[in-house]
C-alpha cells in the first residue's frame, strides 16, 4: 500500500513518516510532495492508496489539492494532517471529501484512530 505525504516542511514529512512507523504502519510505501501542485502530479504518476496532506502550503494548499483531485475524478482516500483543527475546518474538509483530519501535534494513537478505518 502506497501513501503520499504532502507538507511544505521536509521535517514535518519526516515526523509524519516516523509517527506512521510508530503506529505500526511499517509496511507502507511512502512517497512525498512539498506542495499541492507537486502532490497533484504525484497522484497522477504514482497512484497512491492514500493522501495525507497539510492544509497550509505555498503554490496550492491542501484544500485546493483535494478539490482539484475530486474535480478531475480522482477518488483516492484523502486525509488532512494539519494545525487547522477547528470544527469549521473539519466540516469544510469533510464536505470536500476528506475522510479525516488529524490535528498537529499528533501521536501514533491519533494516526491509528484515523487510519484504521481506511487502511485496516
C-alpha positions as a Python dict, from the first residue, in 0.01 Angstrom:
ca = {
    (1, 'X'): (0, 0, 0),
    (2, 'X'): (133, 342, -101),
    (3, 'X'): (80, 664, 96),
    (4, 'X'): (158, 1015, -30),
    (5, 'X'): (270, 1259, 241),
    (6, 'X'): (223, 1623, 142),
    (7, 'X'): (375, 1903, 350),
    (8, 'X'): (590, 2203, 264),
    (9, 'X'): (815, 2123, 561),
    (10, 'X'): (1065, 1843, 500),
    (11, 'X'): (1099, 1799, 876),
    (12, 'X'): (722, 1758, 916),
    (13, 'X'): (717, 1497, 638),
    (14, 'X'): (985, 1310, 833),
    (15, 'X'): (783, 1339, 1155),
    (16, 'X'): (472, 1204, 981),
    (17, 'X'): (680, 914, 844),
    (18, 'X'): (823, 835, 1187),
    (19, 'X'): (482, 856, 1352),
    (20, 'X'): (328, 624, 1093),
    (21, 'X'): (603, 372, 1168),
    (22, 'X'): (549, 410, 1544),
    (23, 'X'): (178, 349, 1489),
    (24, 'X'): (266, 13, 1336),
    (25, 'X'): (237, 100, 968),
    (26, 'X'): (581, -38, 884),
    (27, 'X'): (488, -198, 550),
    (28, 'X'): (364, 120, 379),
    (29, 'X'): (547, 252, 76),
    (30, 'X'): (577, 626, 134),
    (31, 'X'): (614, 897, -128),
    (32, 'X'): (637, 1270, -65),
    (33, 'X'): (541, 1604, -215),
    (34, 'X'): (620, 1952, -88),
    (35, 'X'): (304, 2131, -204),
    (36, 'X'): (-33, 2070, -362),
    (37, 'X'): (80, 2120, -721),
    (38, 'X'): (357, 1864, -680),
    (39, 'X'): (117, 1630, -500),
    (40, 'X'): (-135, 1652, -783),
    (41, 'X'): (134, 1532, -1024),
    (42, 'X'): (244, 1255, -786),
    (43, 'X'): (-114, 1128, -761),
    (44, 'X'): (-120, 1105, -1143),
    (45, 'X'): (214, 924, -1170),
    (46, 'X'): (225, 713, -852),
    (47, 'X'): (-143, 628, -790),
    (48, 'X'): (-119, 628, -409),
    (49, 'X'): (-374, 442, -198),
    (50, 'X'): (-400, 733, 47),
    (51, 'X'): (-302, 1101, 60),
    (52, 'X'): (-203, 1263, 392),
    (53, 'X'): (-186, 1637, 333),
    (54, 'X'): (-111, 1952, 526),
    (55, 'X'): (-365, 2231, 478),
    (56, 'X'): (-143, 2541, 454),
    (57, 'X'): (122, 2523, 182),
    (58, 'X'): (254, 2750, -93),
    (59, 'X'): (160, 2713, -461),
    (60, 'X'): (-152, 2504, -386),
    (61, 'X'): (-288, 2439, -39),
    (62, 'X'): (-422, 2104, 74),
    (63, 'X'): (-786, 2205, 45),
    (64, 'X'): (-738, 2316, -316),
    (65, 'X'): (-547, 1993, -383),
    (66, 'X'): (-841, 1790, -258),
    (67, 'X'): (-1088, 1995, -465),
    (68, 'X'): (-866, 1960, -775),
    (69, 'X'): (-835, 1584, -732),
    (70, 'X'): (-1209, 1539, -686),
    (71, 'X'): (-1279, 1776, -976),
    (72, 'X'): (-1069, 1555, -1202),
    (73, 'X'): (-1241, 1238, -1086),
    (74, 'X'): (-965, 1113, -855),
    (75, 'X'): (-1128, 931, -564),
    (76, 'X'): (-806, 850, -376),
    (77, 'X'): (-875, 839, 1),
    (78, 'X'): (-762, 1173, 146),
    (79, 'X'): (-695, 1298, 497),
    (80, 'X'): (-551, 1613, 646),
    (81, 'X'): (-262, 1631, 892),
    (82, 'X'): (-273, 1995, 993),
    (83, 'X'): (-281, 2254, 1267),
    (84, 'X'): (-619, 2365, 1128),
    (85, 'X'): (-841, 2178, 1371),
    (86, 'X'): (-1144, 2398, 1436),
    (87, 'X'): (-1485, 2243, 1384),
    (88, 'X'): (-1537, 2478, 1088),
    (89, 'X'): (-1220, 2346, 921),
    (90, 'X'): (-1316, 1985, 998),
    (91, 'X'): (-1659, 2044, 843),
    (92, 'X'): (-1505, 2212, 538),
    (93, 'X'): (-1261, 1922, 494),
    (94, 'X'): (-1535, 1663, 530),
    (95, 'X'): (-1770, 1837, 288),
    (96, 'X'): (-1490, 1845, 26),
    (97, 'X'): (-1438, 1470, 60),
    (98, 'X'): (-1167, 1429, 325),
    (99, 'X'): (-1207, 1115, 533),
    (100, 'X'): (-1041, 1256, 844),
    (101, 'X'): (-840, 1540, 991),
    (102, 'X'): (-553, 1464, 1229),
    (103, 'X'): (-458, 1774, 1428),
    (104, 'X'): (-98, 1873, 1496),
    (105, 'X'): (59, 1791, 1732),
    (106, 'X'): (-35, 1428, 1671),
    (107, 'X'): (54, 1093, 1825),
    (108, 'X'): (86, 739, 1692),
    (109, 'X'): (-251, 672, 1856),
    (110, 'X'): (-421, 958, 1673),
    (111, 'X'): (-286, 820, 1344),
    (112, 'X'): (-409, 470, 1425),
    (113, 'X'): (-754, 604, 1512),
    (114, 'X'): (-779, 794, 1184),
    (115, 'X'): (-614, 536, 959),
    (116, 'X'): (-757, 206, 1084),
    (117, 'X'): (-1091, 257, 905),
    (118, 'X'): (-900, 342, 585),
    (119, 'X'): (-604, 103, 592),
    (120, 'X'): (-732, -170, 824),
}
